[in-house]
């Protein structure tokens, strides 16, 4: 189902690690009202956790065949090799989707991806309906994007030539700069005044016309997220990234690293979560997600951690021919003590 331009609309869902993008998309699929949606999922890490979670949601709006996972690197850096061929394949299908939703890696710049919609192979067939940036309100309130904001500001004032932005701050800035809609997710974890403060600050950092919405557990219907009609690819001068604003477009992920561990089966779920929280705090792990086997249960345990905040739930039964083996992706800034973390989890 194309829009008034005759192009298939696409929504880019961006946001930092653990902001709640996958949960948002699950809710979107549940309220699609017959609209056929194709998903392109990109993750930073070797295990496709988000794609697996979405495949298990059982929504007719998006079958397993409509979910494409890109695991060859961050999507903003693999546009030519991965994204364009994937989009062309979707558009060339005999039954193309009504709408395409793209979930970027939490470490991706949305700008290169949106620019790619101007590539000759796809520019006449698809348009960016909107860029939705999901913000972890609680993480922002905790100052997760600056280790010591007061000290940083003091140094800036002392020497204007110094650039004290952290890699996390730059990514956050870029994801905000490209947005048409900003979702202040996990609003239930903060008091009203704290949310007001965050929204006021962020509104001062984005261009005019960007809408804000306070959200709990990504609960936003498709009717709100889809149909923004922004044609974002035609408006890139107003959506420049941190790198572009400073005169270059280089972008890599050398500041971050990820690795996969195969955790042992756990007998005591609560004890495991308690130990995991201590491990995350000790090593300043940014994000941890995956699946774990709990003996004497039929379903696999999903574990999602953003900093020390951990969520766990059983999502689907293990398949009869599936090996009951856990797998966790660990993401952090460069220099993680991989051997120590691996030994603690695989023990």
QUIJO-V425972 format. One record per helix or strand of 3 or more residues. SS is the DSSP state (a for helix, b for strand). FROM is the first residue (numbers start at 1). TO is the last residue. If there is no record, write none. Layout:
# QUIJO-V425972
ss=(SS SS)
from=(FROM FROM)
to=(TO TO)
This chain:
# QUIJO-V425972
ss=(b a b a a b a a b a b a a a b a a b a a a a b a b b b b a)
from=(8 21 37 49 64 67 75 79 99 110 126 137 149 167 181 187 192 211 222 232 236 242 256 269 287 299 309 327 338)
to=(15 30 42 55 66 70 77 91 103 118 136 141 158 177 185 189 203 214 225 234 238 245 261 283 292 306 317 333 346)
